[in-house]
C-alpha cells in the first residue's frame, strides 16, 4: 500500500471508530429525571479538564464501563529484536485525525486520561514506544475509540 493510501485508510479507520463510539455510548445513555434539586449530570460519562493541560479526564459509571467492554493492560519493558524496549499492546494505540498517536491511561478506577505516545515501530501485537507512559502504567486496550468520542463530545 502506498503512503497516501495508508494515510487515507487511517483517516477512514478513525472516522469509523468514532461513529462506532457514538453508537455504543448512545446505548449507554439514560435520560436523567428532571428535578429542580438535581445539580449534577447523572449520565454514563463525565468529562473534566485536566489542570494545566489541553486534555480531559473521562469518568465513566461502572455500568458504562461494563457496556463498553473496557479492557486494560500495562505498558511494560520487553525484549524486542534483542533489545529491552518499552512496549504497549498495539490494540491500545489510537490515532487522531491528524495522525498523532495516543493511549488512554487508567490512573483510577473508572477514570481514563489520554496520553501522547510516539511509536518507534510495530512488532506483531506490540507497539514499541520511543515516548510514552512509564512501564506499569495501565492503558485501555478495548474501548479507547469510545473514550475518544466521549472526550470530544461526538454524538452530543
C-alpha positions in Angstrom: 0.0 0.0 0.0 1.4 3.4 -0.9 1.8 6.2 1.7 -1.2 8.2 0.6 -3.4 5.0 0.6 -2.2 4.2 4.1 -2.9 7.7 5.3 -6.4 7.7 3.8 -7.0 4.2 5.3 -6.0 5.5 8.8 -8.4 8.5 8.4 -11.3 6.3 7.4 -10.5 3.9 10.2 -10.5 6.8 12.7 -13.8 8.1 11.3 -15.4 4.6 11.5 -14.2 4.1 15.1 -15.6 7.5 16.1 -19.0 6.6 14.6 -19.0 3.2 16.5 -18.0 5.1 19.7 -21.0 7.3 19.3 -23.4 4.4 18.7 -22.1 2.5 21.7 -22.2 5.5 24.1 -25.7 6.4 23.0 -26.7 2.8 24.0 -25.4 3.6 27.5 -27.2 6.9 27.8 -30.1 7.2 30.2 -32.3 10.2 30.4 -31.9 11.6 33.9 -35.0 12.6 35.8 -35.7 16.3 35.6 -35.9 17.8 39.1 -35.2 21.3 40.4 -32.8 19.9 43.0 -30.7 17.9 40.6 -27.3 19.6 40.4 -25.1 17.0 38.8 -25.3 15.2 35.5 -26.1 11.5 36.1 -25.3 10.4 32.6 -22.9 7.4 31.9 -19.9 9.7 31.4 -18.4 12.8 32.7 -15.6 14.8 31.1 -13.4 17.1 33.3 -10.4 19.2 32.2 -7.0 18.2 33.5 -5.5 21.2 35.1 -2.5 22.7 33.2 -3.1 20.7 30.0 -5.4 20.7 26.9 -6.5 17.2 27.9 -9.6 16.0 29.7 -10.3 13.1 32.1 -13.2 10.8 31.1 -15.0 9.4 34.1 -17.5 6.6 33.4 -20.1 4.9 35.5 -19.5 1.2 36.3 -22.4 0.4 34.1 -21.0 2.3 31.1 -17.6 0.7 31.6 -19.2 -2.7 31.5 -21.4 -2.0 28.5 -18.4 -0.6 26.5 -16.4 -3.7 27.5 -13.4 -1.7 28.6 -10.3 -3.8 29.0 -6.8 -2.8 30.1 -3.2 -4.0 30.1 0.1 -2.5 31.4 2.8 -0.8 29.5 5.9 -2.9 30.1 9.6 -3.4 29.3 10.2 -6.4 27.0 12.9 -7.9 24.8 12.1 -6.9 21.2 14.6 -7.8 18.5 17.3 -8.3 21.1 16.9 -5.0 23.0 15.0 -4.1 26.1 12.3 -1.7 25.0 9.1 -0.1 26.4 6.1 -1.6 24.8 2.3 -1.3 24.9 -0.3 -3.5 23.3 -0.9 -2.3 19.7 -4.6 -2.5 20.5 -4.2 0.4 22.9 -2.8 2.8 20.3 -5.3 5.2 18.8 -4.7 7.8 16.0 -6.4 11.2 16.0 -7.5 12.9 12.8 -4.0 14.5 12.5 -2.2 11.1 12.7 -0.9 11.7 16.2 -0.7 8.6 18.4 -2.3 8.3 21.9 -3.2 5.8 24.6 -5.8 6.1 27.3 -4.3 5.6 30.7 -6.4 4.3 33.6 -5.0 6.1 36.7 -8.0 5.4 38.9 -11.0 3.0 38.7 -13.5 4.2 36.0 -11.2 7.2 35.1 -9.4 7.5 31.8 -6.9 10.1 30.6 -5.5 10.4 27.0 -1.6 10.5 26.8 0.5 11.2 23.8 2.9 8.5 22.7 5.5 8.0 19.9 5.6 4.7 18.3 9.0 3.6 17.0 7.7 0.6 15.2 5.1 -2.2 15.5 6.3 -5.7 16.2 3.4 -8.2 16.0 0.8 -7.1 18.5 3.2 -4.8 20.4 3.8 -1.1 19.8 7.4 -0.3 20.6 7.5 3.1 22.1 10.1 5.8 21.9 7.9 8.1 24.1 5.1 7.2 26.4 3.9 6.5 29.9 6.2 4.6 32.3 6.2 0.9 32.5 3.5 -0.4 34.7 1.0 2.3 33.6 -2.3 0.7 32.8 -3.7 1.5 29.3 -7.0 0.8 27.6 -6.8 -2.0 25.0 -10.5 -2.3 24.3 -12.8 0.8 24.3 -10.3 3.6 23.5 -12.2 4.9 20.5 -15.3 5.2 22.6 -13.4 7.1 25.2 -12.0 9.4 22.5 -15.6 10.1 21.2 -16.7 10.8 24.7 -13.9 13.2 25.4 -14.7 15.2 22.3 -18.4 15.0 22.6 -19.0 13.1 19.4 -22.7 12.4 19.1 -23.9 15.1 21.5 
